[in-house]
Amino acid sequence: MSHVDRRYPVALTALAVVTAAVVLAQAEALAAVLTGGPPWWLAAAAVGRALVVWAGRVFAQRAATAVKAGLRKRVLRGACGTGEPAGSVVTLVVRGLDAVEPYFAGYLPQLAVAAVVPVAVVARLSFADLSSALVVLATLPLVPVFAALVGLHTRDRTREQWAGLAVVGGHFLDVVRGLGTLRLFGRAAAQARTVREMAGAHASATLRALRVAFLSALVLELVATLSVALVAVPVGLRLLHGGVTLHVALLVLLLAPEAYLPLRAAGAQFHASAEGLAVLAAAHRPVVSVGGTRAPDLRTAEVVVDRVVVRHPGRDPLPEVSLRIAPGERVALVGPSGAGKSTLLRVLLGFVVPASGRVLVGGVDLRGVDRESWLAQVAWVPQRPTPFPGTVADTIALGGPGDVLGAARAVGLGHLVGASHALSSGERQRVALARALVRVDARMLLLDEPTSRLDGGTEEAVLRAVARLSAGRTALVVAHRPALLGGVDRVVALP
C-alpha cells in the first residue's frame, strides 16, 4: 500500500467519529430550540456539521485522485512489454480507473460513517428513551441485510457490464489502428457491424445493471422508512398520553432517521461504486514479482507446465495444459485458433498468471522467480509485433548488442536497415525475429507464428533464420504452417 492508502482508513474513522458527534449535537440543539432553548446552539451545530462534511469530501477527493494516479502508473508499468492488447489497457487506464473515484471518495467514507453514527445514535437514545433505542437496534440490521442481498446481484451485473466495456474499447481501438488494412481487404463494413453488435451488448448489460441499482434504492428507502415509522408512531402516542416529555420525543424523532440515513447512503454509494470494484479487480491482476529467486539457467533447467488453466473475463476457461520441455528441446504447438497457444507463451513469459496450475523452471515456481533475470534468458517473437519509432536498425538493436546488420540480412531486411517509414505487417514480423537474433544471451525462444504473414520466398529465408536462432537453445514455436514443423524435435497438439 502507498502512504496515502495506509493513512486513509485512520482518517476516515476519525472523520466518522467527528461526524457522529456533530450529528448528536445538531439533534440536541434543534430539540432544545424547539422547546425554548437559545437558537445560537443550532446555528453553531449546523455550521460545525457543514464544515465536517466539507472537510471529509475534500480529503476523500484528494485521496481518490492520488489512488487513481498510482493505479494508472501501476497498470502502465505492468503492461509494458507484456503483449496485452493495447485497447484493453487504454480502456482500463482512461475510462476504467475514473470509475474508482466513487469507491474511494464516496463508498468508503460513507461506510465508515455507517459503522460509527448508528452506534452513537443508539447509545444516545438508550439514555433518552430505552424502548425507542431497542426498536432502532432491532430494525437497523434490516437495511444492510437487504442491501447485501441486492448488492450481490449488482456486483455480478456490474462485472458483466465492465467486461463488455473492456472488450468493446479494446476491439474498437484495434479496428481503428488496422483500418487501412481492413479497407484494403474490404473488411471495414464487417468490422463496423461487429463493433455495433458489441456496443449493443454492452448497452444491454448497462441497462440490466441500472435496473438492479434502481431496485436496490427502492428496497433501501422502503425498509428505512418503515423502520423510522416503527419508532415515530409509538413515541407520538406516548407523547399524547404524557409518557415522554416533548424534548425527549423531539430528540427521538430527530435521531431515528439519522441512524438509518448512513446505511441507506452507503447502500446507494455501493451501487454507484460497483463498477469501480470491478475495475480494481482488473487493475490488481497479479503479476510476476520483480523480486524473488534468481531464474535457473535454462541451458540445464527443465520447464514444466503443470495443469495450467487460464481464464479470460467473459469467456470460458481455456483447456488445461500440461507440458514438459527439456533443456535444448525444440517443441512446436499446433491446434485450432483459440486453443490457447499464444496464451501459453504469455504464461511462460510471466505476463499471464494462470487461474490454476503452475509453471516450474528447474523445479522453481515461475511466480517466485525474479522477473528481470527470467526475461533476460527469453527471446520472444509475438504474433503481432509492436512498431517502435526510429529506423529498422534502431528497433533491431533493442534486442541486444549483437550483429544488427547480419540479423537484418538473415531475415531479408538488409536493404531496409536505415529505413524509418511505416512497415508492413510482414516486415514488422521479420524485424521482431531479427531483434531475437541479436539476443545472443537468450537461452529459450518463444516464437508465435513467425511466418504467418510472409510469402513463400521470404518464408524460406525466415525459416533458415529460425533454425539458426534455435540451434542449441530451448524453443517453443506456435505453428500454423507445416513448414515450421520440419525443424522441431516434437509436436504437441492442443485441443
N, C-alpha and C positions, 0 to 999 in steps of 0.2 A: 504494500500500500504506500501511496505517497504521503508526504507530511500533512497535506490538506485532508486526505482521507482519514488519517489517524485522529485528527482534531475534530472532525466533523460530528461523529456521534456524541462526543462530550459536549460540544457546543449546542447541538440540538436538544440534548437533555436539559442543559441549563436554561435554554430559551423556553422549553416546555414548562419547567418549574416556575419561571417568572410569569409565563402566560397564565398558569393556574392561579398564581397569587393575584394578578390584576383582574381575572375573571371573578374571583371571590370578592375582591374589593369593590368592583363595579356593582355587583349584585347587592352587596351590603349597603353601598352608598345610595343606590336607587331605591331600595326598600326604605332606607332612612328618610330620604327626601319625600317619598310618597306618604310617609307617616309624620311629616312635620319637621324633618331634620334640615340642617343647612345645605343649600344647593351646591356650594363650592366643593363638597366632597365628591359629588357626582362628576363635576367638571374635571377635577384632578384625576379621578379614576378613569374617565373616558380618554383623557389625554395620555395617561400612562399606558392604557391598553393600545391606543393607536401607535404610540412610539415603539412598543414592544413588537407589534405586528410588522411595522415598517422595518425595524432593525432585523427581524428574523427573515423577511423576504430579501432584503439586500444581501445579507450574509449567505443565504441559501443560493441566491442567483450567482453570486461570485464563486461560490464553491462549485456549483454546477458547471460554470464556464471553465474553471480550472480542470475539472474532471474530463470534460469534453476534449479540451486541448491535449491532455495527457493520453486519452484513449486514441485520438487521431494519430499522435506520434507513435503509439504502440502498434496500431493497425498498419500504418505505413511502413514502420520499421520491420514488422513481422512479414509483410507481404513482399518486401524487396527480394527479388530473385527466386520467389517460390513457385512461379509459374501459375499462381492463382489467377483466374480470369480477371482482367483489369476492370471490366464492367461491374463485377460484384464488389470489388474493393472500392471503386468510385462511389457506388450506391451506398455502401456502408459508411464511408468517410463523409460524404457530402450530405446525403439525405438522412441516413440512418442514425448517426450519432446525435443529430439535433433532437431526436425523439427521447434521448436520455435525459434531457433537461427537465421535463415534467416529473421524472422519477426522483432526481436528486433535489430539485428546487420545490417540488410540490408534495409528492407522496411521503418521502422520508421525514420532512419537517412535520407534516400533519400526523404521521404515525407516532412520532414522539409526543405530540400534544395529546393524541388519543390515548396514549398509555399513561399520561400523568393527570390531565384535567378531570376525567371521570372519577378517578380515585380521590382527588382533592374535593370534588363536589359531594361525593357520597360521605366522606369524612365530615365535612361541614354540616351536611343535612342530618347526620346521625346525632349531632349535638342540638340541632334546632328542632327536628321532628323525626323521631326514630322510625315511625311507621312509613313515612314517605321515603326515607333512606332505604328501607328494606324493599319497597316496591321498585325503586330505581335499581337497586343492586340485583333484584331478581330479573328485571327486564333488560338490563344492559347487554347481557351475553347474546340476546336475540339478534342484535344488529350485526356483530361480527360473524355469527353463525350463518345468517342469510347472505352476508357479503361474501363469505368464503365459498358457499355453495355456488353462487352465481359467478364468483371470481375464477373458479377453476375452469368453468366453461369459457369465460372470457379469455383466459390465458391461452387455451388451445386455439380459439378463433384468431387471436392476435398473432400467434406464432405462424399460423397458416397465412395470414394476411401479409406479414413481413417477408416470409419466404417467397410469396408470389411477387412482392415488390422487388426483392433482390434479383429474382430471375428476370423480370421484365427489364429492370435497369441494366443488368449485365448484358442481356441479349440485345437491347437497343443500342448500347454503346458498340458492341461488336459489329452490329449491322452497319452503323454509321462509319466505323473505321474501314469496313470492307465494301462500302457502297460502290466504289468504282469497279471492283471485280464483279459484284453482283449485277450491275448494269451491263457489264461486258458480256456476261453469260446469260442475260435475260432472266435473272432470278430476283430482281428487285421487287417486283409486284408480289411474288410468292412470300418473300420475307416481310413485306408490308402487311399482308394478311396474317402472317404468324404473329407479328407484333400486336396487331389489333385484337387477335384472339387472346393473347396473353394478358393484354391490358384489360380486356373484358372479364377474364377470370379473376384478375386482381380486384377489379371494381366490385364484383360479386362477393369476394371474400371480405372486402372492406365493409360492405353493407351488412353482411352477416355479423361482423364484429360490432358494428354500431347498433344493430338491433339488440344484441345481448347487453351492451352498455346502457341503452335506454331502459331495458327491462330491469337491470340491477338498480338504476336510480329510482324507479318506481317502487321496487320492493323495499329499499332502504328508507325512503320517505314514509311509506305506509307503516312500516314497523316502528320507526321513531315517533311518528305522530300518535299512533295508538298507545305507545308506552308513556308518552307525556300525558295523554288523556287519563290513563290509569292513575297517574299521580295527581293531576289537577282536579279531577271531579271529586274524589274523597276530601281533598283539602278544602275545596269550596264549600262542600256540605258541612264539614266540621266548623268552618268559619261562621256559617249561618247559625249554627247551634251553639256557638261560643266555645268550641273545643280547642281552638287555637287563636292566638292574637293576630291582628292584622299584619304586624311586622313579620311574624313567622310565616304566615300564609303567603305574603308577597315574596319573601325570601325563597320559599319552596318553589313558587311558580316561576321565579326568575332563574333559579339554579337548575331546575329539572331539565329544561331544554339544553342548557349548557353541557349537561352530562352526555347527551346523545349527539350533540352537534359535531364534536371532533370525530366520532366514529362514522357518522354519515359523510363528513368531508373526506375522511381517509378512504372510505369506500369509493367515493367519486374520483378522488385523485388516483386510486389504484387503476381504475379503468382508463383514465387519461394517460397513465404512465405505462400501461401494459405493453405497448409497442416498444418502449424503452427497455423493458426487461428482455424482450426477445432480441433486441439489438445488442444488449450487454452480453447475452449468451453467445452471439456471433462474434463480438469483439474480443471476448475472452476465450476463444478456442485455444486449447492447449497447443503449445509449440515446443519443439525440442529445445532444451535449455542450452544457453550459450556456455555455461559452465558444466562441469561434470568430468567423468572419466575420459582420459585421452583415448581416441579411437584406436582399436587394434590395427596392426599392419595388415592391409588387405592382400599383401603378397603371400601371407601364410594363414590368414583368418578365413574361416568358412562363414558364409552368410546364410542364415536360416530364416525363412518366412514361416512363422508358426501360427497357423489357423487365423490368419488375419481377415477381418471383416471391416469394410468401410461403409459408412452411411453418409449420404448427402441429403440436405434438407429437402423435403417434399418428394423424395424418390425412394424406391425400395432399396434395401441394402444390397451391395454387390456380393456375389457368391464368395464363400470362404476360400482362401488361397493358402496353400502350404507348399513350400519350395525350398530346396537346398541347392546352394551354388558353391561348388568347391573352388579353392583358390586357383586362378588361371583358367577356369572353365568359361566357355562361351555358350550362352543359352539364348534361344530365340523364344519369344512369347507370341503365340498365334491365337486367334479366336475372333468371334464376330465383334462388330462395333458395340461399345457399351459393356463389354465383358469385364472391364476394369484393368486393361493392360497399362494404359498411361497412368491411371491412379496408383497402380502398384509401384511404378517408377517414382512417383512423388512420395509414396510411403517410404521407399528406400532412401530417398533424399532427406527425409525427415520433415517435409513440408506438409504432409497429411498425417494426422495421428489416427490410427485405427480405432474403431469403436470397441473392438475386442481383438484378442490375439496380440502378438508381439513380433518384432524383428530382432534377431540376435546376430551380433557380429563378433565372432570369436568367443561366443558364449556370453557376451555382454549385451544387455538390452539397449537398443538404439536410443530409447528415451533418456537414458542416463549417460550418453556419450556426449562429450564436448562437440558442439555443432561445428565450430571452426576447424578443428582437427579432422572431423569426419569429411566435411565438404572439400578439404584440401586434397583428399585422396580420390575424389569422384569427379569425373568429367561427364557432363550431361548435354545431350543434344535434344532439345524439345521438339515437339511436332510443329509448333508454330513459334519460331524464334522471334524475340523482340528486337526491332531495329534500334540502333543507337546512333546518336549524332556523330559526325566526323567521317573520315574516309573508311574504306573497307579495311585497310591496313590497321587503322586505329581500333576498329571493332575486333579484329582477329587478335591483336596484341592484348586485349583484355583477358584472354585466356591464360597468358603466361609469357615468360621470356624466351620462348622457343623461336624457331625459324619461321617468321611470318610469311616471307615471300615463298618459301618452299611449301608451306601449308596451303597457301592460296593456289599455287600451281597444281598441287596434288588434287585439288577439287575442281580444277578448271576455271579458276578465277584470277590467274596471273595477270590478265590484261585489265582487271578492274581494281588492282591494289590501290591506286591513287584516287579512285572514283569516290564521290560523296553524294551522288544523286540517289534518288529512291530506287530500291532494288525490287525485283520481282520476288514472289514467294519462294520460287526455286532457288534463286540466288541467295536469299536470306538463309535458306536451309543449308546451303553449301558454306556460307560464311560461318554459321554455327558449328558445322563439322570441322572447318579449318581452325576455329577457336579451340576446339577439343584437341586437334592435332598438336598444337603448340603447348599443351599441358603435359610436358614430359614427366612430371611428377605424379600424374594421375595413375591410380592402380586399379580402378574399376570404371568401366564405361557403361553409361545408361543411354541408349540410343532409341529414340521414339520415332519410328518410321523415317529413317534418314533419307530415303529415296522416294518418298510418296509424291513429291511434286517435280520430279525430274523426268526428262525424256530419256529414250533408250541410250543414246550416245553418252550423255552426261552421267547416267546411272552407272555405266561401266567404270568411269573414272572415279566416281564416288565409292563404288564397291572396292576398288583397289585401295583407296584411302582408308576405308573402314577396316580392311584386312590388315593394312599396315598399322593402324591405330590400335587394333585389338590384339596384336601379336604379343603373347606373354602376359596379358592382363585379363582380369576377370571382366566379363562383358555380359550385359543383359540387353537384348535387342528386341524391340517390338517390331514385328514384321507382318506386312500385308502382302508383299510381293515375294514370289518364290525365289527370286534371285538372291535375296538376303540369306536364305536358309543354307546355301552351299558352304558358307564359311563359319558355321557354328558346330559345336560338339553335340548339342542336344536341343530338341524342340519340345516345348511344353505348351499344351493346348489348354486355354481357359474356356470354361463353358459359356 
